[in-house]
Amino acid sequence: MPRFYFDTVENGNVYTDTMGTELSSQIEIPKSASRFLAELAQEFLLLHSGEKLALEVRVRDQFHTVLHVSSVIYLAKNNLLDPQ
């Protein structure tokens, strides 16, 4: 099975996947990337509630060719209601 690498960019910090993940084909990449992105976003937001999050997952092959990119931006705004 081919191996794909899910590199992440979290608020500008790049984390390179050195292990990779085996998938049966490239058809599985978008679903796997979306699932991974959702898990990363949930983990970040549980630890850093209320902070800005810009998160990206870049999937590449063994030749370092980027095949897919998924991203999400999260902004929280507090005190929207005037307490007066």
One Martini backbone bead per residue (centre of mass of N, CA, C, O) as a GRO file, in nm:
protein
   84
    1MET     BB    1   0.099   0.034   0.019
    2PRO     BB    2   0.070   0.354   0.019
    3ARG     BB    3   0.246   0.642   0.141
    4PHE     BB    4   0.144   0.913   0.354
    5TYR     BB    5   0.186   1.266   0.440
    6PHE     BB    6   0.086   1.463   0.740
    7ASP     BB    7   0.119   1.778   0.739
    8THR     BB    8   0.146   2.060   0.968
    9VAL     BB    9  -0.020   2.385   1.034
   10GLU     BB   10   0.020   2.588   1.334
   11ASN     BB   11   0.020   2.905   1.343
   12GLY     BB   12   0.294   2.870   1.138
   13ASN     BB   13   0.369   2.586   1.238
   14VAL     BB   14   0.575   2.326   1.129
   15TYR     BB   15   0.483   1.970   1.085
   16THR     BB   16   0.654   1.680   1.012
   17ASP     BB   17   0.586   1.381   0.863
   18THR     BB   18   0.788   1.078   0.912
   19MET     BB   19   0.592   0.816   0.896
   20GLY     BB   20   0.315   0.792   0.797
   21THR     BB   21   0.038   0.660   0.587
   22GLU     BB   22  -0.153   0.397   0.498
   23LEU     BB   23  -0.315   0.369   0.181
   24SER     BB   24  -0.488   0.227  -0.077
   25SER     BB   25  -0.545   0.530  -0.189
   26GLN     BB   26  -0.601   0.855  -0.304
   27ILE     BB   27  -0.910   0.856  -0.242
   28GLU     BB   28  -0.860   0.874   0.086
   29ILE     BB   29  -0.738   1.155   0.149
   30PRO     BB   30  -0.968   1.362   0.210
   31LYS     BB   31  -1.094   1.205   0.449
   32SER     BB   32  -0.836   1.178   0.622
   33ALA     BB   33  -0.773   1.482   0.640
   34SER     BB   34  -1.040   1.572   0.772
   35ARG     BB   35  -1.019   1.398   1.024
   36PHE     BB   36  -0.746   1.507   1.123
   37LEU     BB   37  -0.828   1.804   1.139
   38ALA     BB   38  -1.056   1.769   1.347
   39GLU     BB   39  -0.879   1.648   1.572
   40LEU     BB   40  -0.680   1.884   1.599
   41ALA     BB   41  -0.886   2.107   1.659
   42GLN     BB   42  -1.007   1.985   1.912
   43GLU     BB   43  -0.748   1.967   2.078
   44PHE     BB   44  -0.674   2.266   2.071
   45LEU     BB   45  -0.946   2.386   2.187
   46LEU     BB   46  -0.927   2.238   2.463
   47LEU     BB   47  -0.643   2.383   2.540
   48HIS     BB   48  -0.721   2.684   2.370
   49SER     BB   49  -0.950   2.851   2.456
   50GLY     BB   50  -1.011   3.145   2.255
   51GLU     BB   51  -0.815   3.101   2.035
   52LYS     BB   52  -0.649   3.125   1.761
   53LEU     BB   53  -0.695   2.923   1.451
   54ALA     BB   54  -0.453   2.792   1.215
   55LEU     BB   55  -0.517   2.507   1.005
   56GLU     BB   56  -0.310   2.258   0.834
   57VAL     BB   57  -0.323   1.995   0.581
   58ARG     BB   58  -0.057   1.814   0.420
   59VAL     BB   59  -0.049   1.597   0.147
   60ARG     BB   60   0.206   1.355   0.074
   61ASP     BB   61   0.442   1.193  -0.087
   62GLN     BB   62   0.752   1.035  -0.125
   63PHE     BB   63   0.825   1.299  -0.329
   64HIS     BB   64   0.687   1.570  -0.199
   65THR     BB   65   0.403   1.577  -0.318
   66VAL     BB   66   0.132   1.771  -0.315
   67LEU     BB   67  -0.218   1.645  -0.306
   68HIS     BB   68  -0.334   1.792  -0.036
   69VAL     BB   69  -0.556   2.048   0.119
   70SER     BB   70  -0.646   2.134   0.455
   71SER     BB   71  -0.856   2.389   0.626
   72VAL     BB   72  -0.872   2.606   0.930
   73ILE     BB   73  -1.057   2.875   1.090
   74TYR     BB   74  -1.047   3.019   1.426
   75LEU     BB   75  -1.274   3.249   1.595
   76ALA     BB   76  -1.306   3.428   1.900
   77LYS     BB   77  -1.577   3.621   2.052
   78ASN     BB   78  -1.603   3.840   2.311
   79ASN     BB   79  -1.816   4.067   2.436
   80LEU     BB   80  -2.079   4.138   2.243
   81LEU     BB   81  -2.229   4.232   2.489
   82ASP     BB   82  -2.360   4.497   2.646
   83PRO     BB   83  -2.389   4.537   3.001
   84GLN     BB   84  -2.583   4.811   3.007
   0.00000   0.00000   0.00000
